[in-house]
Amino acid sequence: MGSNVYNSPPRNIMGNSICAAGLFINVFLSVGGIYYLKYRNRKKDELYGPAPANAIMTATEDGSVHPHWRFVM
């Protein structure tokens, strides 16, 4: 793929633009994911109240459905 994208030396404007676009998309998805998980934590706090500080969670079948489960960012 690199030889098809970087085909206009010496500045490689098209190749660098494609790579920069991919990086910006990844940043957008990462920031969006953080806000989404914070949103889900806030909704769980409204529904069940804050999780106890000393709660020990282990992996179970119900996963993130458990009332004390919170996503860590």
N, C-alpha and C positions, 0 to 999 in steps of 0.2 A: 504494500500500500504506500509506503514511503516514497518509492520511486515514481508513483503515479501522482502523488500530491505535490511533492517538491520537484516541479519540472520547469521552474522559471528562475534559474540562478542569475545573479548572485543574491538577490533580495528575498526570493521565495515568498512572495506576498500571499499567494493562494494557500500554500502549505501552512504558513504561520497563522493565517486567518482561520483555517479549518481547525487547527490545534487550539487556538485561543477560544473559538466558539465552543469546542468540547469542554474546555476548562470552565468557561462561564456557565455552561449547562450543569456541570457537576457541582459548582458552588451553589447555584440556585437550588438544585435538588437537595443538597446537604442542609442548607439553611431552612428550606421548606420542611424537611424531615424533622429537624430540631423543633420548629414551631408546632408541627403536628403532634409530636410526642408530648410537648408541654401542654398542648390543648387537651390531649387524652388524659394526662395526669390531673389537670385541673377539673375535668369532668368527673373523674373518679373521686377526687376530693369532695366535690359537691354532692355526689351520690352517697358515698360511704364515710365521709369525713377523712381527716388526715391519717395516713398509715402510722402505726406505732413505730417509734424510733428503734426499738429492739426486736422488731419482727424479723424472723429468720425464714427466708423463702427458699424452697428447693424446687427443682424442676418437676412439674407434675403434668398431668394430662390437660388440666384446665388452662394452663399457661397464663396469659395476661388477663384472664377473666377473674382471677382471684381478687377479692376486695382489698387485700393489703399489697398487691403487686403494683409497683410504680416503675416507670421507665427512667433509667439513669442516663443523663446527658453529660 
